[in-house]
Every structure is written in C-alpha cells, then in structure tokens.
Amino acid sequence: MFTAIKTRWTTFADGHPELSKFLMFFVFSNGVTLLQIALMPLFRWAFDAFTDLTQVSFQVLPIGSNVDGSQYYMFNYAAGPLPEGGGGLSYFLSVQITLLIAQVINFFLQRNITFKSNTSAWIAAGWYTLAYVVITFVAAAAQGFYKAPIYDLLMNIWGWGATGAVVADVITVIINSAISFWVFYPIFKVIFRQKTVEPTLTGASA
C-alpha cells in the first residue's frame, strides 16, 4: 500500500512540480503547527509552575499609542496572568521557544524533502534566520491587537476559565502559524533552490 501511494505521489509530483511542493509545504507547516499547539501550553505551565516569570514584565519597542491613548509595544507582555495582565516574560518565552523548535524542524523538512535543495545549507540557514526574525516582529506587532481580546472573551466573557486559556493558546498559535505560512513559502522558493549539477565525463579522450 505504501509503495502504491509513493508511486502515485511521484507521478503526480512529476506532472505538477509546483503544486506538489506547495501541498508538501502545507502538510509540513500544519504538522509543525500541531507541534506548537501541543508544546506552548506545556511551556506556559512549566514557567508558571516553577518560576515567577509571569510577574516579570516584558514590554519593549514602543511604536505608538493604543486607542485609549496608552503606549503600544511591539512586544507587549505586561506582568501578571492573562487576561488581566499580558502573561509576562513567561508568555513571551513560551511563544518564542515553541516557535523556535517548530521552525528548526520545519527548516530541515522543507529543505530536504519539499524543495530537495542542494545549495549551501549555511547560506539558506542565514536567510531563514533573517526571515524568522522578521516574522517574529510582524507576528508580535499583530498579536497586540488580538491576544488580550481573545483571552478575555474565552476566559471571562464566556466563562471558560482555564479551558479558555488553553483554547486561546491554540488560537494564537494558529494565527502566528498562518502569518508564518504565507510569508515563508515565497522565501523558501528562493533560498531552497536546486542547482543543476553538470554530469562528470569519465574515461580518457582519444
């Protein structure tokens, strides 16, 4: 059965190379998203249970004002548990560590399997890191608009409490992953190229 599926996929990929790459990219991206969904609540629990990082504020890069006139931060993790606070350094680290683990795995899956790149892994890793940093800043800036309302809706307004916090974790991971998905694909097509290898002629010439 596995051989038949592999044969069909190979035939499909040969006939639709770009579509097959996009589908493979989609599968792997969703796989690492599921990994993030599983890991983020675990990291938050560990930080909250064994450290006081929730009470450590992490608010950096002020870039304007909120609607109510308060300062808007690109990375806005005020001290205190959600939704009253911003989750503090605990939430920030949970997001970033989870994202880092997922993207390292994603790098190797996409490079070696999806795009089958044979260019320099170190150069690709450098560009990938740059893209990762840019996406981190973009996702952090966007999170300032939706994070607090989502947690407040699920935990307080709907009264889901701790369950609401877990569901909100999942939603924020999905939003972050969606941003990464649409930004990374065109970048991968550039950094994960395939160089044409010229055949080596063997034998002595007459």
N, C-alpha and C positions, 0 to 999 in steps of 0.2 A: 504493500500500500504506500509506504513512504517513497519507494522508488518511482511509483507511478505519479505521485504528487510532484516529486522533484523533476521528473521528465516533462510534465505539463507546464510547470513553472518555468523551466529552461526554455521551452518552446515559446511560451508567452513573452518571456524577457527578451528573447532574440527578435521577436516580431514587434515588441513595444518597449524598447530600451528605456525611454524617459519615463513612461507611465509605470513601468515595473520598479524603477528606482524610487519614484515618489511613493508608491504603495509600500515598499520596504521601509522607506524613511518613516512613513506614517505608522507602521507596525512597531518599529523600534522606539519611536518617540512616545507612543502610547504605553509601551512597556516600561520605559523609564519613568513615565508619569505615574503609573501604578506603584512603582517602587517608591517614588517620592510621597505618594499618598500613604503608604504603609510606614515610611520612616519618620515623617515630620511629627506626627503625634507622639511617637516614641521618644524623639529627641526633646520635644517640649516637656513631656512627662519627666524625663531624666533630669533636665535642667531645673525644673520646678521642684522636683522631689529632693535633689541632692545639692542644689546651690541656691543662692539668693539673687541670681542674675535677673529675675523678674523685677526686682526692685531697683535695678541699675538702669538708668535712663540712657538711651542711645538715640539722640536727635541731632543729626548733622546735616550740613549743606542746606541752609535756608535759601529758598528760591522764590519767595513771595509771601502772599497772605491768603489765608482761608477766607471763605465767605463771611465769617463772623469777625474778621479782622485779625485773628490770631496768626502767629507765624506758621508758615507751611515749610516743612522739611522734606527733602527728598528721601532721607531715611528717617522715618518718624516712628520711633519705638519708645514712647514715654514709659516711665516706670509704672508698675502696677499691673495686675492681671486684666486681661480683656473681659468685657468691653469697656470698662471704666478707664483703664489705662491702655497702654499700647503693647503690653507684653514684655517691655524692657529688652535688655540685652539677650535674655533667654529666647525670646521670639525671633530676634534677628539672627542669632546663631543657628537656631533650628532651621530657619528658612535657607540660610546660606550653606550650611553643611550638607543638608539634604540635596540642595541644588547642585553642589559641587560633586557629590558622589554620583548623582544621576548623569551629569554631563561628562564626567570622565568615562563612565561606562558607554555612554552614547557616542563619544568620540571614536572609540575603537570599533564599535558595532557598525557605525556609519562608514568609517574609513575603509575597514577591511571587508565588509560584507555588502553594504548597499552600493557604494561607489567603486569598490575594488581599486582604490587609488594606489599607484606605485611611485608617487612623488615623495619628496622628503617628509618623513613623519614629523621632524622637528620644526620645519617651516610651517607645516599645517597646524601643528600644536600651538605655535606662536600666534598665528592668525585666529585660531579657535579661541585662545585665551583672550585675545583682544575683543572678539565678538561676545564672549561670555561676560566680560566686564561691562561692555556697552549695554547688553541686555539686562544685566543686573541693575544698572542705574535706571534704565527705562522702566523695568518692572517695578522697581522701588518707588519711582515717582508716581506710577499709575496706582500702586497699592494704597497710597494716601487717600485716594478717592473712594475706594470700595471696602477696605478692610474693616474699619470701625462700624460702618452701617450694617455689613453682613453679620458680624458677631453680635451686634446689638439686636438685630432682627431675630436671629435664631436663639440667642441665649435669653433675652429679656422679653421682647415683644411677643414672640411665640412661646416663651417659657420652656424652652428645651434644656436649659442649664448646661451641664457638662456634655450632654449629647450634642447640643447645638454648637458647642465649641469644636467638637470633633468634625461635625459636618462643615462648619465654617473653614476649618483647616483644609478639608478636601476641596472646597470651592476655591479657596485662594491658591492652592497648588495647581488646580486645573487652569485658572486664569493665567498664572505665571507660565505654565507649560504652553498654553495657547500662544502667548506672546513669543516664547522661545521658538515654537514650531514654525511660525510664519516668517520669523527673522532668519533662522538658521538655514532653512532649505536653500535659498539662493546663495548664501555664503558657502555652504557645503559644495555646491556645484562648482564653485570657483577654487576652493582650497583642496578639494579631493579630486583632482584631475587624474586622468590616466595618460601617461606619456607613452607614445608609440616607441616600442623597442625594435630597433633595426636588427634583422637577422644577421647572425655572425657567419661569415663564409669560412668553411673549413677545407683543408686539403691544399696541396701545393699547386701553384699555377704552372702551366707548361712554359 
